[in-house]
């Protein structure tokens, strides 16, 4: 009787989810199949993340080629976000090759925004977006804003951007940054244990 009661008590104790130990033998793309619901609310509970800002060199060393993704997305980075309108989602991104002027653009290939993240209700897929240095993007509406406070403008013309392609003043390197009250999380390890080595 005591042994049965002890077994019951042990079974009822909550056990935290350990990151990096998902069975990916039947998963073809962790962005599509694993990074949902609870992951979008607390990504740093499942994997290590960098928050709010990622430089181009950090993307190259910490994200590029690290995730189990479909072949056409294999070298892309991943970000999980919460917009200033409190919508949650995830996106795939990369930097373009330098153009004629020597600048690389931040390219958001796909963003998935959920109306209700707890149960995955109302997914909306938007993109691609090409963001020049100094420009921002409102993920709620898909509208760009190039001003980012550089010029005075009428209040009715202002766009509250969620993310921006910044330039680090010290290094001149491109950065992918959260703006205003939005949140950005950049996973730096795969959810699939065989990939995260």
C-alpha angles and dihedrals in degrees: 000000000000091000091052091049091048091050090050092050092049091050091053095053109104114242119204119239111253116222124236099025105100120133103245097174090109097032119100098177124019093197090060101034109029109026098076143109109349091022090059091052097045111012093161089061089066105033140007112273142186112222136220099348138041125178124217092250091050089052089052094049103032107031115017110103093355100109134071099246137151111279095256090055099037097118098041128114125232130223130182115207147185113202127220085256088058097249117142131213150126136250144195117225145168140171118255123235111269113281128219091284090053094249125126119214125220107239120200101196096184137001122190113200122189126208090206115017098188093073102015093253121170105006112194120192118207136170171008101205127177113205121194120211109281094025128111136202131216103217091195093063105014091237125142128223119194097177102070089176096314095118133029111253140173113274090237091059096052119110120203101223122204099199136021141189102236133182119227105236093213100049105017088232123145118253134193106218141177114241134205110347097334121120127221128191121187113198111220098188134048123251087224110083094211091055099043095067 
